[in-house]
Amino acid sequence: MTDRPAPRLLVTEPADGTSLPPVPGAASLALREVLERPRTPARVVAVFPSSVYLLLKSGADPRVVVLAGSDEARPANSVIVPSVSRHQPFAGVREGDEAWVGDGLVEAGDFGVRVKRWWDPRPVLGPLTTAGLRHSVMALENVLDPAACGLAGHPGPAALAAHCAAGDLARAVPAAERIVGLGPGLTPSGDDVLAGLLLSLRLLGSVLDGGGRAVWLAGWLAAAVTADTETRTTPMGAAALHCAAAGRPAAEAAAVLRGLAGREQLVPAVGRLARPGRAGGQDLAWGLLAGARATLALRGEAVRRATA
């Protein structure tokens, strides 16, 4: 065993050349295990004006940690840092930079953030009635544009949705596996569709009376699509699938789920998730709709069987 040099503490470098300590951040509970263990090496795999993506070189999923500005989208695997529109903390971070994650700290390039508080990506949905969910599904259908989905015209998502609504596990599993990693994007469109589907089935099914079959289906599909993700999709896609499998949505998707459950205004939430220029938003929204439809259909099937 060779000695490894201790990681240096990275700090921001303001224009006057003085050093500042790591900025405070708020981390998702999805990253608690990753952030509380001893420091482990990572690499910067993508840099945008308002976010940075780090890939851990080892460890449990999700292996991608996102540093996101407070005015940016909030994936379930993210650490929120002060607004980049004012401080621009990511200016010194470059793709390919070495990074460190652990001991409550994330370091990348010339930037560091220390976790000061935590936020829970799981939304509180409360009890949900069939009539309420049916009304919300109709509202979501009215505002989504199917042609905007990254897999528009591909038969895979529609086939998967139909198999889920029918409760046909034998056909739903291979249909889900066929769209893992499919389509454009750092998080491929197929993964966004699957993430939305899993989240709706699990989270809406868990609060809908008679929704147990939807939760059961989500469990089987989650196990299928998160197996061997390293060889089937991008690191970002894999992280999205693992977070969705655990019932942890991005903040914008959580708002849509609250809207479907009648806990928030649905249409504005959909607008924030699926607005033009937000990669994957339409795909994720389509998956949320497919999962909500299937949750209703499976609930109806359970009621028919109980009364037969």
Summary of the structure (lengths in Angstrom):
residues: 308
radius of gyration: 20.1
end to end distance: 66.5
largest distance: 76.5
contacts: 1110
relative contact order: 0.15
helix: 48%
strand: 17%
